Amino acid sequence: MFGGRWVYLGRFLWHQRRLPRLREPVRITDKLAARILSGESAGWQREFSDKLRCREIVAEICPELRQKRVMAIIESASDFTLEALPQTFVLKPNHASGMNAFVHDKRWADERLLRDLVNWWLELDYYEISYEPCYRGIVPKVFAEEMVLNARGYPPSEIQLFCVHGRVAFIECLMVREEIDGPLCDREWNRLPVWYPLEECEPDAPRPDALDEAIAIAEKIAAGTDFLRVDLIHLEDGTLVFNETACTPWGGLFRLKPRLGDELLGKMWEPYSVVPAPMDARVRIESQAVFVTR
């Protein structure tokens, strides 16, 4: 996979306008890049990256937490049929990120095109695309899940909680489909001096009513991990719904401004190690980062 390393570095350079600092990284984007390029991944990372397996884990940890219903699990494109699915649903692969097919009314859906998409997903090795080790070895499946919308027909807001060693360090609240990304805040909902460059300075957002509950849930799920993003859908009535988890969010390719803001988030991830600890490890992780070459 030497070629894959260079592809990832080229992608990082394109997005960040610089190469990552891999030895003793400080910025959070560099820490994610160093972990990805090490080629190492703990078993818990693969389980939390598998969108079906992580549901099972969360159901064991937080049985009271609502999850979106799964209507079908598809392991062969020949098994896909619209007849067996409800009028509205979302299709997605369990072994990849950012791939979804929203079917708002199956009467207008093209079954052949959806079957071709399912077949492509099942044949896809997402690790070969993203080079994120946490996706390596996940058995490909496609599943249809419940589509959750707010009263205006848009996806509801989502609270993304970034946990460091099992404790929420910073939070982002996304107002999906309304072209508003909430600011990055600490666990007390104090605005952090960091934003995405395309937004320049994101608008302030009101503190979610269910924030304390969301923090408690995220910390239960992330217990025993060293870095994990937990995504919870926040319905208008205050109900929280589990969405997914991420071990290396956006592959470390997101840009942050200012540079000191990227460093601020990176310093929250301490102690830091390139090779993640086992999930059952409760001891302090060595803070000395060692970059493993491949």
PyMOL commands that set and color helices and strands:
alter all, ss='L'
color gray80, all
select helices_A, chain A and resi 2-16+28-38+43-49+53-61+77-79+82-84+106-108+111-123+126-130+133-135+211-222+249-252+259-268
alter helices_A, ss='H'
color red, helices_A
select strands_A, chain A and resi 66-67+70-74+89-93+101-103+142-145+157-164+167-175+180-186+227-234+240-246
alter strands_A, ss='S'
color yellow, strands_A
deselect
rebuild
show_as cartoon
